[in-house]
Amino acid sequence: MDVFSDLMMGFSVAISPINLLYLLIGAMVGMVVGVIPGFGPSAGLAILLPVTFGMDPTGAIMMLAAIYYGAMYGGTITSILLNTPGESATVASTFDGFPLARNGRAGPALVMQAAASFVGGTVGVILITILAPMFAQVSRSFGPPEYFLLAVMGMLTLIVMIGSHWKLGVISALIGFALGTVGVDLETGQGRYTFGSAELIGGVYFIPVAIGLFGLGELFFAFYTGLHRTGTGGIVQYDRQSRFWPTAEDWLSTRMTMVRGSILGFVVGVIPGAGATIASLMAYSTERSISRNGHNFGNGEMAGLVAPETANNAASSGAMIPLLTLGIPGSASTAVLLAAFLLWGLRPGPLFMETNPELAWGLIASMYLGNMALLAISIFAIPLFVQIIKVPYRILGPTVVVICAIGTFSVHASFIELYLMFAAGVIGFFMRLYGFSPAALVLALVLGPLAEEALRQTLTISRGSFMIFVDRAPSLWIIGVTVTLVLLLPLLNRFGSRNAASAESAGG
């Protein structure tokens, strides 16, 4: 079938009443997760993944994906009204979003961010529709050597993007790899680091670690930084009597900004390890450099809000390509999504779209519908989300702890996993405090067993020779791309960080 026929089949799956319900629930929950300061898609996905047990895999994946890209929409609401990004990908949105709100344009800013998010997400999904089958076709020539190299590329690029703290990123990844070795060695049948516990024979389960690191860890860090004491004094209320909708000039002046941000964000999102944060910073920096009003960026320029918003939503779509076609997560959020696939016995990769066409194309089609739903929710549910922002942390904190505990225990009814979740929460707090990378740990925990399996298969095929990695053309291409990214990404990271710092000082 051609792409159009496949997409139509996907829509037939996505528009079933139950899948539409799951999609809408995911979109709304994603918005709420994004609105809560200090949280983000990784935390939301990790906490809510156990809720999907027992659901149909197609509907569950659609709902989790909607939470993932829906959090990008919600995170900007706090960036505009509180000058507090909901998660790291919306940091750049504070540079001009909050000044717009202080200038009495909170309403137009919120509407424009919703429209920009919709454009970025939709352009990203269109590009997924076109490019994902091509990526899958190319990756069919991949074998165990290529999969091992792809896992290495995903970890290396993420560590490089950490920047000056790359050593801490390496340590974080090594901890994740170490946890991934716990359990039974499938080749020898011997237990590894189980300490006599029958519950660890199957290895360290991903869910309690992810919930602890992202859910409890972020909550503990929020309390440590005093976020629970900030109250709502810094919130900018939009006046319902004032102009709510953007002007014609707002739309006309940002139309090409949306195009540039969408394309740039998607390209960066496809690169494993780069992610929506660097995409939004790069889009902001690029727009500031070429705009006629670049001197006004940081003081309430609408293009300064639109650029990062289109980019981070396009990047979240772009990150789905390596996940679906290669089985390689490029970020902590897509690592949680990969874990969800594996829970239902699904293995994303070159043959995934061919062997599971209804699920793959149903997911892609649901992203079109999800972006339309999020556009409507973003605009017309703004008063509701403003009230959510006002929920004090003394209520929110204990609620999150209870949800994390229930979600973890409901998976296997294991007290060891419950203890592991709380331990991971404490570790996650200290990792945030001292600059380590929870995302690198989680990615290594997911990729570690896959990389180990691929490496063992590779060495079995080559009879122990590592020359197989340079004897195969696909492997050489992956090595070349990895080296290029490792050399290029620090420059892009430094460029985005420098411009972000100058924007903050200009708007401060």
WOJO-V559923 format. One record per helix or strand of 3 or more residues. SS is the DSSP state (h for helix, s for strand). FROM is the first residue (numbers start at 1). TO is the last residue. If there is no record, write none. Layout:
SS_FROM_TO ; SS_FROM_TO
//
This chain:
h_3_14 ; h_17_35 ; h_41_52 ; h_57_81 ; h_88_90 ; h_94_102 ; h_106_139 ; h_144_161 ; h_163_180 ; h_198_200 ; h_206_224 ; h_227_229 ; h_248_270 ; h_275_290 ; h_294_296 ; h_302_326 ; h_332_343 ; h_352_355 ; h_357_380 ; h_382_389 ; h_393_412 ; h_415_434 ; h_438_461 ; h_468_471 ; h_473_507
//
